[in-house]
Structure formats: C-alpha cells, structure tokens
Amino acid sequence: MDGELYSRQLYVLGLPAMQRIREANVLLSGLQGLGAEVAKNLVLMGVGSLTLHDPQSTCWADLSAQFFLSEESLGRSRAEASQAQLAQLNEAVQISVHTGDITDDLLLAFQVVVMTNSKLEELLKVGTFCHENRICFLVAETRGLVGRLFCDFGEDFTVEDPTEVEPMTAGIQDISRGLPGIVTLRQDTKRQFFYDGDLVIFSGIEGMVELNGGSPQPVRVQKDGSLEIEDTTAFSPYLRGGVVTEVKRSKTVRHKSLDKALLQPRVVAQNTQEVQRAHCLHQAFHALHKFQKLHGRLPKPWDPVDAETVVRLARDLEPLKGTKEESLDEALLRTIALSSAGSLSPMAAVLGGVAAQEVLKAVSGKFMPLDQWLYFDALECLPEDEELLPNPEDCHPRNCRYDGQIAVFGAGFQEKLSYQHYLLQVGAGAIGCEMLKGFALMGLGVRANGGVTVADMDHIERSNLSRQFLFRPQDIGSPKAEVAAGAAQRLNPDLQVTSWTYPLDPTTEHIYGDNFFSKVDGVVAALDSFEAPAASETASYPLCTLRYFPSTAEHILQWARDEFEGLFRLSAETINGYQQTCTSLSGIDRTQTPTLLQQVMGVLKMRPRTWQDCVVWALGHWQLCFHDGIVELLRLFPSDKVLEDGTLFWSGSKRYPQPLQFDPNHDMHFLYVLAAANLYAQMHGITGSQDQPSFRKLLKQLPKPESMHPDLISDGTFTPAEFAPEQLKELQERLEDWSKGPPLKPVLFGKDDDSNFHMDFVVAATDLRAQNYGILPVNHAQIKQTVGQIIPAVATSTTVVAGLLGLELYKVVSGPRPLDTFRQSSLHLAENDFIRAVPSAPAVQSFHHLTWTHWDRLKVPAGQPERTLASLLAHLQKEHGLKVKMLLSGQAVLYSAQWSLEKQTRCLCLRVTELVQQVTGRKPEPGLRVLVLELSCEGEEDETAFPPLHYEL
C-alpha cells in the first residue's frame, strides 16, 4: 500500500477497507462520459483491476463528456481508445479490455459489475445472473439532464462499517459498584452522545480493573448522561482513570434483483414530493428504453413527435407496485424526452462520482450502500420560458465535439459559452482539476476573447495524484497551475487557458487589478477548505495541562508537537539569534518562555561531534521526558496527596502517571530515540543513520541514559516556574561558548516525507506519553492527520462537487433567471444524504428610499475634469439622498463631518485621488479604474452597512 499516494483517502476509508479495494476486480461496461467518470475514479482510488467493455465506436457526441477520447479516437472502440490514458492514472491498477460478449463465465471473475450504456434486456439478464451468484451489480445511466443509479448487492450483504463517524470515546469520572453499575463521564472532555443499546468496551481503569478488556456490553443512558452497565457489585472499588469506547456494529443489507426492483422501486428521497418525482423519472427511463428498442435510437433532440411517443409509451407502462396511484407528470416526461439525446459532462461527473463510490462500498464493506435507486435531475438548467427553449434546428448534430451538449441547450448557447472568461482561483487542486476538465469538455472560453485563468501557488505532491487526475508522477514538484493548464488544453486544444502562480491578495493588485477583472465574466473558487488560522493550537490548552496533567489524546498529541518545535526548531533559532546579536540574557522575561529556555539548556549541554553523541543526547532526553520528569512530578504530588477540600489530588481529570523504564526492544522506545537522534544530528549538520540493526547494536553498547537538565515544576501552582538568575547565568555562559561554533540548522516540520523522522518523533512521543498517563493510544494515521492538518478527501466526492458546480455554471452563463432555478447542494456519500435546495436570497437593507443587498454598489461615474471631494458629496446627496458624515479608504478617514470647518474646507477642495494619496500615502496604480470607498451617513442606524462606493477614475 502506497501510504503517501493514498494518504488523503486513507483517512476516509481506513486501511482495512483500502486493502480490500486493492484486491477487487471490477467489470465496467460502457465507456461514454458516464463510464469514463466511473473508470477514472476507480483507478485513482486504487481498485485492484478494472476490465473495460464497450464494443461501440467513438462518435462526435461522445467528446462532450468523455475526456479520454479525442478527434483521433473517432471510429475506434471507446474502451480500447480509453485504456492507455486510464493506465497512466495509476500504475498499480491492472486495466484490460474485453472485446467479446458479456458471458456468464466472464461475470464470475468479478466482485462488481457496472453497466452504463446497455439495453434493458441485457441489463435484466446480467442483473439476474449477478444476483444469483452474489456479484454486486450496478446500473448507471444519464439522459440529458436526468440520471439514475441502481445498486443490487444481494440479499445478505454485510456492511462492516456503516458510518463515517469515528467510534465515540469518553473519559471516566467515576464508576459505582452495584446492579447496575453506573459510569459517570468526565465533563472536561468533548461532549459525547451515547445512545441506549450502544456497545462499549473499557480500558485504562485503575481499581475496577475487571472492566478492562472485557467483551463489548450494552449501555443505557441516564438523564444526566451517565451510563448503566453490567453488575459491578463484586468488582474492585474504582480508583481513577479509564476510557469508555463505542464498538461500531455491522449491518446487513437486503437488495432485490433488477427485474423485481423495476416494478417496485425503493428510491433515495427526502420527502413525498421527491419520491413522486423519482417515480416519474423511473417510468421515463423505462419508456426511453422501450423507445430505443422500437427505433434503435434515442429521441431526436427537441423533436416533438419523438417526445410524444415517449409520453405515450410511459402511459402504457404497468403501474409501479407498492405505491399509491400517482398520475404521471406528462409535462416532465415530455421535457425529459426532448433533451434525452444529450450527453453532458456535469451530469456524467455527478452520477459517475456516486456510482464509483457505490462500487467502493461493494468491495470494501465500508459505508451504507444505496437503497436501491437514486434519481437525479437538473432540468431547472433549461429556460423557464417555453419560448426560449431550443428548437430541433438549433440542436441537430454538427459533427463537432460539443454535439452532446448542443443536443440539450442548442448551438446558440454553445456560442455563448465559447466567449466566457472565468478565473479559477486556487485553482488547480482536486476540485480545480475537475473544473478544468469540465470547462474543456463544455467548451467554455474556447474563442479568442474568452478563456480560463487558473491561479494556484502550490506545487504537485505525490499525495495529489490519487485525486487530481490531470497530474502524473513525472509532474511531482512542478507548479500545479502550469501542469493543469497544459493538461486541460490537451483535453480540448481550443481551450484558451492561462496559468498564474501568484496569490490573490493585496500584494498582487497590480496583477489582479481592474484591467483583469473587467474582462472576467465569473470566478470559480475551487478551495476545499478555508485558510487555517495562524494562531497556535496550544492556545486552547493550559501549558500545565499539556506538560504535567494531560487527560486526552489531544493533550498528548499537542505536547509531542510542541516538543518537536521546541527541541529542533525554536532552540536552534534562539541559539542562532544569540550568536548573531550576542545579546545579554539579563533583561529577558524569565516567566514567559521557561519551557523553551529549558529546551535550549538541554541542547547546549554539549556540542555533538559524532553520530554516537547524538544518540547519547536522545537517550538522555528519553530518560528526562518519560522517567525522571514523571518521578519528580510524583515526588511533589504523591498518590495520596489531598487537597484542602479533602479530595485526592490525583482525581477527576488528573491522571496518575507511571514512569517508564527504557527498553531498547520496545518498538516505541526504540523509534523515539532513533528519530530524536537523527533530528538532533540534522540540527547540528551531522550525518544520521536509518540502519536499524546497527542502531540496536549501538544502544546495547551505551550506558544507562542520563537526564539532560532538571525539570521545572512549581509546587502548588501547577505552572512552570521562572528561570532563576543563576540558571540564566549558566545559560549565558553556554551560549557564549556555542557562539564560537557554526550556526545550527533549524528543522522545519514536514508531514509528507516518511523518511525524515519528523512524524516518527511525534508518533513515538505521543505513544510514550500515552503510556505514562494511561491514555488510549492514538494511531499513526490519526496523528498524521491532526498534526499535518490534513483534510480527508476522496476522488468521488470531488467529482460530484465539480459536476454540481458545472450545472450551476450553465444557469449563470444562460443569463438572468429567477433565484428558484439555482441550487445549493450538500451530499454525504457515506450515508446517502443528497440535499439540493434553493439558496436564500441576500438580505435587503434600506435607508430612506434606498434599498440594497451585499451584491450592490454605489457607482459614481468619472467626471471631466476629475471630481473634487465637494463634488462627490454633492453627487451622493443629489442622486441618492445621502448626506455623508464620514468617508473612508480602507481604514483611513478621508472626510468627517466632525472635523473643524477649516479642515473640512481644506479637504473639500481637493480632487478625490489627491485626497486619497494625501491621507493614505499611496498613489493610485496606473490602470486603476475604480477607487473603493466606504461611507456612513447622517440619520443611519447602528446596523446600517452601506454598499461600497465605487468611484470611477
């Protein structure tokens, strides 16, 4: 398993599920746009083998959604033409092509069969065989702006892990003996919600040890949140500590075969209205299959005769079983039929992403599968006004790569798309690559005056390759924007795409200025997260808690991360800073940084000359952190120490620690010293070692580790004490000695290189700290995710999100339309939650006769000659009825009615640009077209926020 390649999706799926995915064999029949999306996602996510089947030849209409095909593919088998490019996405996946018929013997070789472009008769035949032979079977189809997905995982399919939620854990405050036993949970941990019947296990309990490691047992939740458990009458008295952990249960899914599910469909829907619409779409697809059987083709684009035939076929279908009598929505059926010949990239992305996720559920047993039909439509993309709907002449095939899209929206709309210019901002990540693919296939910005500008400052890492399909292994280290732009242009040579590697912030206003944005029709933000705050996470935990009284996994993980920073970066920077300035420490604030000064003292104890010196230092630091420091803490606060109110000191959230004895044969003891020695060596410019057998041999030859420096604990206050003057004097002397040598090399933490010992140190330090304090250990993946601030992600959800964005783009480009035709979407593929809703209208504010939303701007046209401030204020009062009391440029006040009359008069006679330059000290950049100002007015209320004032130059 390539942990670096699959790092983001490992946090979603987990290692056991990923291993099952790597062993799976999948057959995919149908390689139009929808099939290509399924194939791309499965290959990126590392399925074991994928066999492609599609005897049909490539035609022009395929190119509007199938990104593995090009003009050179015309006339070739879609499967064979796609194989080579698919293989480039992931060399670990075996990709083959089956050119014959789908036979029973062929099907037996696969765990999952997916069909995306087959006749109904073949679907029924293959579906029945798969159901009888316990082969998971999926059908995915799109017709214009409607699509559906069907899943049959058999009559007894086990879902090992139904949800994406991690098992709940909670610290224990107390456990009473009795029938039943009552477990009181600690209040200082994150709020946990257990439910009646949840299965739990116990660990780390002192005193009532009979509960530790026992079989899972059910709980009943009391009103106060405490848990009823088994009879604890005969157990030892509870002393302290312990964790209760939920045990997740598997679920069994029972699916019907396709032939039965066609007549009695179970659909994924949020309400009765959605169910009825899904039933109508179900009958529409059935009628389209019948039309295709009768005529050997789909209905012609926007042909009213063909559409009426489909409606008539739907009327003649057998009513669905198990549903109340529902009248068919013939208007809906007619619209579906009129646009059903189309093939759209966004629709393929949405259905292809969901279908691929269902395949992964089938092979991994991870997350709940669909039950059993999912219907999706985006017919709201069409004009509401029937007079604006396309006509057959506007939609007939033109033997061009956009024929599949023209069949839905018409050639006029295609022309409009071609002149669009969009900015794809941050820009070429997972969502951005998918959007670039969509732009290329849709033909957005393919004319000279159109285009796409993709802006991204990042460079490609190996972990990107499992989600960002425009990148290849040879691209690692290259700028994302440049590589993605080149790859998108290969998908469609007509795409006018420009790549920029500059951030979009105040420092680049000369690049992303008025001249740029005046040519942009829209912006797509392709971020999957917001920028993380710059403040350190340690601010949320008291220092004394992290150093001496940790009680949660978060505490020990933050402590380990702080150890890394203090020992290998901040200490080096502090020592180097002294070497450069030779500043005396006599004036230092001794109470602010005792922990850092302590770590600096440890580093300064001796300058290592050899690799063995670094190992000796690492052994000493192990002894300090995990043995001597704990012994000293327990000397100050023994186990029987009692507080003034009579309660034990080591109670509640305070866990009684145990010192560890160094054992070179213990994996985590060994790993900590190996990592710390290498990092210490890196800091001192000494060559380290990854030779573990030699390292074990060296450890056995070295004497028992010695402590590096005294710990600092303040009795009774639980906070680090300040450095005493004599300690500062010693530190000053050591710094002076070190200043004669070469500077140290601060080690900057990096999460993605598994060979640099950064993560090894944090993992080992966290695990050993957990052993000290009896805290449930944290696995390597959780540590890397938390420390590296990694956002779990999979290609499937990225694909769906980009498809949904593409559908909204159709609406924006088509021109002004009602708000209720737009959709904001949320989806949870793990648990089959699909919600699309009309976005809320922006809040309307008012002042006297003036009303506005946050989309509006107050525009003041340029004057000849340029306006004075007095002219600007007079214009605002005359045109908008606004008597300005304050005018600002950023934080700078340009005018205030509270100023003296002399100051007001002096400002009023100045040109606006002169005033801005005088007040802010900044001259407007050449090419600047608009000054953005803010104002407040007489008579406004406190909550009034006037729209920005755009003063045109």
PETA-V194840 format. One line per field, one symbol per residue. ss: DSSP state (H for helix, E for strand, L for the rest). phi: phi as a letter, one per 20 degrees, with the letter a starting at -180 (. if undefined). psi: psi as a letter, one per 40 degrees, with the letter a starting at -180 (. if undefined). A space follows every 10 residues. Layout:
ss = ???
phi = ???
psi = ???
This chain:
ss = LLLLLLHHHH HHHLHHHHHH HHLLEEEEEL LLHHHHHHHH HHHHLLLLEE EEELLLEELH HHHHLLLLLL HHHELLEHHH HHHHHHHHHL LLLEEEELLL LLLHHHHLLL LEEEELLLLH HHHHHHHHHH HHLLLEEEEE EEELLEEEEE EELLLLEEEL ELLLLLLLEE EEEEEELLLL LEEEELLLLL LLLLLLLLEE EEELLELLHH HELLLLEELE ELLLLLEELL LLLLLLLLLE LLEEEEELLL EEELLLLHHH HHHLLLELLL LHHHHHHHHH HHHHHHHHHH HHHHHLLLLL LLLHHHHHHH HHHHHLLLLL LLLLLLLLLH HHHHHHHHHL LLLLHHHHHH HHHHHHHHHH HHHHLELLLL LLEEEEELHH HLLLLHHHLL LHHHHLLLLL LLHHHHHHHL HHHHHHHHLL EEEEELLLLH HHHHHHHHHH HHLLLLLLLL EEEEELLLEL LHHHHHLLLL LLHHHLLLEH HHHHHHHHHH HLLLLLEEEE LLLLLHHHLL LLLHHHHLLL LEEEELLLLL LLLLLLHHHH LLHHHHHLLL LLHHHHHHHH HHHHHHHHHH HHHHHHHHHH HLLLLLLLLL LLLHHHHHHH HHHHLLLLLL HHHHHHHHHH HHHHHHHHHH HHHHHHLLLL LELLLLLELL LLLLLLLLLL LLLLLLHHHH HHHHHHHHHH HHHLLLLLLL LHHHHHHHHH HLLLLLLLLL LLLLLLLLLL LLLLHHHHHH HHHHHHHHLL LLLLLLLLLL LLLLLLLHHH HHHHHHHHHH HHHLLLLLLH HHHHHHHLLL LLLLHHHHHH HHHHHHHHHH HHHHLLLLHH HLLEEEEELL LLEEEEELLL LLLLEEELLE EELLLLLEEE LLLLLLLEHH HHHHHHHHHH LLLEEEEEEL LEEEEELLLL HHHHHHHHLL EHHHHHHHHH LLLLLLLLLE EEEEEEELLL LLLLLLLLEE EEL
phi = .efffegfef feenfgffff ffeedcdcdo dfgffffffg fffgenffbc debaffefcg ffffbdeedb gfegnegfff fegffffffa feeedccdde fedfffffec ecccccbcfg ffgfffffff ffdldfcccc bccmdcbbcc ccdnebeeef cfceffgfcb fdeaceeqce fddeefeeeg fdcecgngec ccbmednefg ffmffgcfcc eegenfdecf fdgeefffda mocdcfdfdf cddcdefgff ffecfddebe bfffffffff fgffffffff ffffdmaegf glefffffff fffffeffgf emcffdffef ffgfffffdf ffcdffffff ffffffffff ffedmdmfff cddcdcbcff fffffgfeff dgffdfgdlc fdgfeffddn ffffffgfef ccedelacef ffffffgfgf ffnfmeegee qcdddbefdf dffffecdfe dcgfegnefg ffffffffff fbgefeccdc defdbgfdff eeefffffde eacdededae fffffffffe cggfffeccf ccffffffff ffggfffddf ffffffffgf dlffefefff eecfffffff fffegbefdc gfgfffffff fgfffdcfff ffffffcffe fdffeneffe bmeeefecfe dfcfeegfff ffffffffff fgfdmdfebd ffgfffffgf eefgfdfeaf fdcefndmcf efffgfffff fffffffffe effedgeefc eeefdemffg ffffffffff fgdmegfdfg fffffffele egbcfffgff fffffffffg ffffogbfgf eecdccbcff cmeccccfff fffddbblee cacfeecedd ffdcfffeff ffffffffec mdefdbccdm eeeebbfeff ffffffffee ffffffffee mdegfgnfdb eedcbccfnf efefcffgee efe
psi = hgdddedded eddidddddd deeihhhhhh fadddddddd ddddefidih hihheiihid ddeeeheeia deeheihddd dedddddddh eehhhihhea ihiddddeei dhhhhefiid dddddddddd ddefhhhihh iigbeiiihh hheieghhhd gdiehihiii ihdihihahi ihhhiieeii higiiheihi iiiehhcged dheiihiiih hideeihhai hedeiiihci aihhhihiii ihhhiiiddd dddghhihid iddddddddd dddddddddd ddddeeiiii hfhddddddd dddddeihii ieiihhhhgd ddddddddee eihhdddddd dddddddddd ddedehihii gehhhhifee diidhdeeii iddeeiiefi eeddddddei ddddddddei hihhhgdfad dddddddddd defhfeidea ihhhhheiih idedeedgee iideeheihd dddddddddd dheehghhhi fiigidefde dgaddddeeh dihhhfieii hiidiieede hiddddddfi eidddddddd dddddddecd dddddddddd dfiiedeihe edfddddddd dddedihidi dddddddddd dddddecddd ddddddgide hhideeihdg ibehhhihii hhheehdddd dddddddddd dddefihahe gddddddddd eiihiiidii ihhhhdefih iihidddddd ddddddddee aiiihhhhhh eeheeeeddd dddddddddd ddefihihid dddddddefh hhiidddddd dddddddddd dddeahiide eihhiiigdd efhhhhihii iihhiihbeh iiieeiihhh iiihiiiidd ddddddddde fhhhehhihb ehhdiheeii ddddddddei idddddddde ehhhihehdh hhiiiiihei idehhiiihh hh.
